[in-house]
Amino acid sequence: MITRLWFFILLLFLSFFVKSQERDSLKSNDSVKTISEVTIQYSRRNVELNEGNIVMRVANNKDFKTSTNILEVLRKTPNVTVDAEDGIFISGRISPSIFINGKPVAMSSQELQAYLRSLSPEMVESIEVNTNPSSKYDAEFKGIIDIKLKKNTNPGWRGNYNGNIYVNRFSYRENSLNLSYNAGKIAYNLQLGYNNGISTYRYNALQRLANTNVMRTSTDQKDEGKMYNLQAGIDFRIDDKNRIGLNFRRNFSEHERIRLGSLYTTNQDETELVFNTESENPTSYNQSNYGITADYSFQNKNFKLSFLGNYLSVENKQNDDFINKDKPTSQLLSYWKSDLLNKITIYTSQIDVSQKIKNATFEAGIKYSSSDTNNHIRYDTLAANNQFAFDPFRSNTFSYKERIWAGYLAYSRKFDKLQINAGLRLENTKSISNAITIDSVVSRNYLEWLPSFSTSYSFNKNNELSVSYSRKITRPVFSQLNPFRFYFSPLNYWIGNPYLQPSFTNQIKATYRYKNWVTSFTIGKEKDVMTRYPLYDPETNVLEYLGTNLPYRNFAVLETNFPVKITKWWNINTQFSGFYNYEFRPYLDEVFALKIYNYEIRMNQAFTLPKGFTINVFANYESRTGNSLYIIKPRYTIDISVQKFWFENKLNTKLSFNNIFDSYDQRLEFRHKQIMDNRFRHWWDSQKLILALSYNFGESKYQTKEIQKTEEENRTR
C-alpha cells in the first residue's frame, strides 16, 4: 500500500511538471500543442556501430541523466542486463569483462560494482557493448563492455566526491573521493573509497518429499559489510612517443552475516506436524588483496608497441557456525564449525605491436599468465562428549595451478565503405588441480586455435550492416573446480568438480543499424557446457548441487533497440530481446532436451522539465523462461528517478525509487515432478530509495588512467 502511494505521489509530481511544460510551449508558439498532434521523430544520434558493436553515448544523453551511477546506466543500455545482485550480463547469458578506455580493470567483483557506482554518467563519454570479441582479445572474453571516460587534459588539479545512500529495510552508504594532478609530463591520481551498510536476502522453498511429506524451507539473511579501498598511480609521458604508467591498489572488506532458517515438515495433507527445526548460521568473512600494474607504450607514426604487467594477491578468510535445533523443544540436533582460508596469486605479462600500412593494419601479440590458488577448509563437529572433533568427511585441502601461453595475429583493411577484420589466436593451457585430502590429482595440457572474422559495410550515414564470427573457450573458475561443501542450509549445499572440462563456443552475429534503430541476431553452439544440477537423496532428504559438463546447447538471440523523440521534452527508448535455447542434458537415467523461448522488454522514458529537472521512468519485463530442468516464472520492475544540477553545475543531485512494487524476486520450479517436486523463491532487497550526490572541484579536468585487469582475475570470483 505504501509503495503504491509513493508511486501515485510521484506520478502527480510528473503530471504537474508536464502540464507546466506544455503551457511554456504554448506561450512560445511552439508548433507542438498536444501529444496527439506530434509527429514522432528520431532522437539525435546517441547510438553508433563500431565493427558491429553498439556504442551508446552517455554524457548529456537524456536517457541516462537521472541515473545515479554507471551501474544504473548499464541497466538501461541495449543488450545489457543487470540482475538483482548487480551481476552484469550481455545478450542474456554472457558475463562480460569490463574495460575502461580500452583496457580491462583490475578489480574483484565487489570492487568492480563499487567502482561502477562511483562513476556518474557525466564522467563517461560512451559505452561500447561487444558481444563477439575478435581473436586479439583473451579467449575468456566472450563479451566486453568498454566504458570510455571523458578525456580532459587541462593542467592543474581536480577533485570529485560521489556519495550514495541506499535506503530499504536497512541502509547502505557509498563514498568515493577522486583526486588528480596534471603537471604536464607527469600525472598523479588518487582514489579513496569507503562503503558500509546492511543488505538482506530471503529464500523460501516448498518441497514434496519422496515419502509424500511436505517440507517448507525458510531462510532470512542479514549481511553487514564494510569495504575500504585505495588506488594510487602515476602516468609519466617521457616524450611524444614514450609513456610509462605505474599503479598500486589495496582493498579490504569484512562482512558479518547472520542466516536464520527453518525446516517445517508436515504429512501429505498438511494436517500433522512431522518435524520443525531451526538453524542459525553466523559467518565472519573478510577479503584482503593488493595489485600492482606497470605498463609502457611506444608510438612512432603508424607503429605502436605496448607492454602490460600485472600482479594480484588475494586472501579470503571465512569462519562459519552451523547450529541446528528442534524448534518446539530447543533441543540441539547438530553443531559444526568451519574455518576457510583461500589464497590466490596471479601474474600476467603481455606485449602487443601494430603497424599500419596505407589502409591495412597488422597486429600481433603474446601473453603469459600464471595463476595459483590454495584452499583449505576444516570442519569440526560437536561430538557426544560435548567436544568439537575434526570432521574428515567434510574437510579438504585443494590447490590449483594454471599456466597459459597465448599469441595472436590480426589483420584489418578498409575498402571505401567496406571494412574487413580477420584474426587467429593460439592458446596453450597447462593446469594441475590437487584435492590433497582425497588424493585426487587432475593434470591437463591442451592447445587450441581460436579464429575470428568480421566484415562491415556502410551503405550511407543512416544504414550500416556487419557480420562477425568467433570461436571462444571458457575455462572453469576456481569455485567450480573446488571440491568443498558450501552450505545454504543443513540439507542443501553445493560442491565443486575438479574434473570439469572447458567449454567451447562458436557463434555468428549480424547487426544492422538504420539511424538510431539497431537490430542484431546471434546464433551459435556451445560444447561441454559447464553447469550445476540437483541431486536429491530420498533417504536423507539432502539436496546437493553438483557441477558437470553437458554435451552441447544451441542458442539464438534477437535484440533490437528503437529510440524515438515524442516531443523536445519527452524521449522513449524501447528495447526488445528474444532468446532461444536448446539444451541437451543427460540427467540421472534420462535425457532432457527442451526448446526454451523467452523474451525481455524494456522501456525507458525521459522527461526534460522546467527549472532544470529531469525525470525518468524505467520499466522492465522478463517473460517465463528456464532450462531443461527448471521453470523460471515471469517478473518485472519499475523505477522512477529525478535529477537536477545546482551551483553552476558543480553539484549534481539525484533521487531514485527502484523496484517500486517490490516485484523483482525470482521464482523457480523443477519441471520433472516424478524425480523431485520442488519450487523455491529468491528475494533481494532491491526495492530501495537512493539519494546520490556528486560534487566537482578544482581547476583541471584531467581524467586519470584506470588500473587494468586480466581475464584470470575475473575467474577468482
KAKAGI-V115751 format. One line per field, one symbol per residue. phi: phi as a letter, one per 30 degrees, with the letter a starting at -180 (. if undefined). psi: psi as a letter, one per 30 degrees, with the letter a starting at -180 (. if undefined). burial: 1 if it has 24 or more other ideal C-beta (glycine too) atoms within 12 Angstrom, else 0. A space follows every 10 residues. Layout:
# KAKAGI-V115751
phi = ???
psi = ???
burial = ???
This chain:
# KAKAGI-V115751
phi = .ddddedddd dddddddddd dddddddchd dccbddcdcd bddddcbbcb hicdccdcdi dedcdcddad dddddcdeic bcddcidcbb hibcdddccb hibdccbded ddddddddcd eddcdabccc cbddddcedd ddabccccdd cbbddjcbbb cbbbbcbbdb bbbbbbbcbb bccidcbcbb bbbbbalbbb abbbbbbcdd didccccbbb bbbcbbbcbb bbabbccdad cbbbbbbbbb bbbbbccbbc bbbcbbdeci cbdcabcbbb bdbcbbbbbb bbbbbbbbbb hccbbbbbbb bbbbbcbbbb bbcbbdddci ddcaabbbbc bbbbbbbbba bbbbbcbhcc bcbaabbbbb bbbbbbbbcb cdcddicdbe cddcdabbbb bbbbcbbbbb bbacchccbb bbabcbbccb bbcbdddchb cbcbbbbbcb daaabbbcda dcbbbbbbba bbcbdddedd dddcdcdcae cbabbdbdcd cdcbbcbbbb bbcbhcdcbb bbbabcchdd acbdbccddc idcccccacd eaacbabcbb bbdbcdbdcb cbbcbbbcbb bcccbdbhcb bcbccccabb bbbccccccd iidbbbbbbb bcdebkbdcb ccddabbbbb bbbadbhhid cccbbbbchd chccdccbbd dcddcacbba bcbcdddacb cbbbbcbjcd cdcddddcbc dddeddd
psi = eeeeeeeeee eeeeeeeeee eeeeeeeghk fjelefgkkk lklljfklkj hfkkjkkekg kffgefkfaf eeeefgkkgk kjafggkklk gffkjlkkkj hgkkkiklee eeeeeeffkl fffkelkkjj giklfflkff iflkjjjjlk jkgklalklk kkkkkkkbfa lkkkkkkkkk kjhcfkkkkk kkkkklakll kkkklkkjlf gflkkkkkkk kkjjlkkkkk kklkjjjeaf fkkkkkkkkk kkkkkjkkjk lkjjklaegh fkkeljlklk ikkkkkkkll lkkklkkkkj cgkkkkkkkk kkkkkkkkkk kjkklkeefg kkelkllkjk kkkkkkklkl kkkkkkjcgk kkkllkkkkk kkkkkkkkkk kjafggkkkk jfefllkkkk kkkkkkllkk kkkkjcfkkk kklkkkkkkk kkkjjeeghj kjkkjlkkkj llklkkkjea ffkkklklkl klkjkkleff fjhlkjkelf gkllkljfgk lllkkklkkk kkkjcfjkkl kkklkklhkk llkkjkjfef gkjkjlklkl elkklkkkkk kjkljeafgj kkjkkkkkkk kjjjjkkbgl kkjkjkkllk kkkjkkjjll ggkkkkkkkk kklkaaafek kkllllkkkk lkkkllhhge kkkkkkjkhf ghghlkklkk eiffekjkkl kkklifjlkk kkkkkkllel gkkkkkllkl feeegf.
burial = 0000011001 0011001100 1100100000 0100000000 0010011111 1111111110 1111111111 1111111111 1111011111 1111111111 1111111111 1111111111 1111111111 1111111111 1111111111 0100001111 1111110100 0111111111 1100001111 1111111111 1111111110 0011111111 1111111111 1111100000 0011111111 1111101111 1111100000 0000111111 1111111111 1111111000 0001111111 1111111111 1111100000 0001111111 1111111111 1111000000 1111111111 1111111111 1000000000 1001111111 1111111111 1100000011 1111111110 1111100000 0101000101 1111111100 0001111111 1111111111 1111111111 1111111111 1111111111 1110111111 1111110111 1111010000 1111111111 1111111111 1111111011 1111111111 1111101000 0101010111 1111111110 0011111111 1100111111 1100101111 1111100000 1111111111 1111111111 1100111111 1111111111 1111110001 1111111111 1111111
